[in-house]
Structure formats: C-alpha cells, structure tokens
Amino acid sequence: MARYLFAYEVKSTGQKGEFSWSADSEEEAREKVHAKITDFEFTEPDDIVVGDLLEKKETTGDQYYECEGCSA
C-alpha cells in the first residue's frame, strides 16, 4: 500500500490544490481521492479534475504515521 498525492482543480472556480489517499494502486487512489475532493469542495463530480500524480510514499514498515484527521 502507498499514499498517493494528486494535484486537482475545481473547474468552476479555477481553484487548485493537492489531496492524497492511501490505496493499493494509483488507479484506486485516483478514484477515491476524486470522491473525497468532490465532498470536500461541496461540488459535483464533473466539476473536479484530478490531475498529475505529484508524489507516492510507501506506507509499509514503521516509517509511516497517519493521523485520524488525515485518513478521514
């Protein structure tokens, strides 16, 4: 499992940001992060563009910590 960080844009406002998600694959993370950003930005799914993968961090071993708020 890894944590994937994506760039995103809200088409209607032009606002840009970054959001991450832990998953077994980039495709799964991209799907989940799209839904979460849609909810977070209070908009419709077609208003969100999940862009480039900015970073991938492996989550195996004792080197990874995720706070409760980060995993919500």
C-alpha positions in Angstrom: 0.0 0.0 0.0 1.1 3.6 -0.7 -0.1 7.1 -0.2 -0.6 9.0 -3.5 -0.6 12.8 -3.7 -2.5 14.3 -6.6 -3.0 17.9 -7.9 -6.6 18.8 -8.6 -8.6 21.7 -9.9 -12.2 22.9 -9.4 -13.3 23.8 -12.9 -16.0 26.2 -12.0 -13.7 28.4 -9.8 -10.2 27.7 -11.1 -9.1 26.8 -7.6 -6.2 24.4 -7.5 -5.0 22.2 -4.6 -3.5 18.9 -3.6 -5.0 15.9 -1.9 -3.7 12.4 -1.0 -5.1 9.0 -0.5 -3.8 5.6 0.6 -4.5 2.7 -1.7 -3.1 -0.4 -3.3 -2.8 1.2 -6.7 -2.7 4.7 -8.3 -6.0 4.0 -10.1 -7.8 3.1 -6.9 -6.3 6.2 -5.1 -7.4 8.4 -8.0 -11.0 7.2 -7.8 -11.2 7.6 -4.0 -9.5 11.0 -4.0 -11.9 12.3 -6.6 -14.9 11.4 -4.5 -13.3 12.9 -1.4 -12.4 16.1 -3.1 -15.9 16.4 -4.5 -17.3 16.1 -1.0 -14.6 18.4 0.5 -15.2 21.2 -2.1 -19.1 20.8 -1.9 -19.4 20.4 -5.6 -20.4 18.0 -8.3 -18.1 15.2 -9.5 -17.8 16.6 -13.1 -16.6 19.9 -11.6 -13.4 18.3 -10.2 -10.3 17.4 -12.3 -7.8 15.2 -10.6 -4.5 15.9 -12.3 -0.9 14.8 -12.1 0.4 12.4 -9.5 2.8 14.5 -7.5 4.2 12.0 -5.1 4.0 8.4 -4.0 5.1 7.3 -0.5 5.3 3.7 0.5 3.3 3.0 3.7 5.0 -0.3 4.8 7.0 -0.6 7.9 7.3 1.6 10.9 8.1 4.8 9.0 4.6 5.8 8.2 2.1 7.5 10.5 -1.3 8.7 9.6 -3.4 10.8 12.0 -7.1 10.3 12.4 -7.9 13.6 10.7 -5.7 12.8 7.7 -7.4 9.5 7.0 -10.9 10.8 7.0 
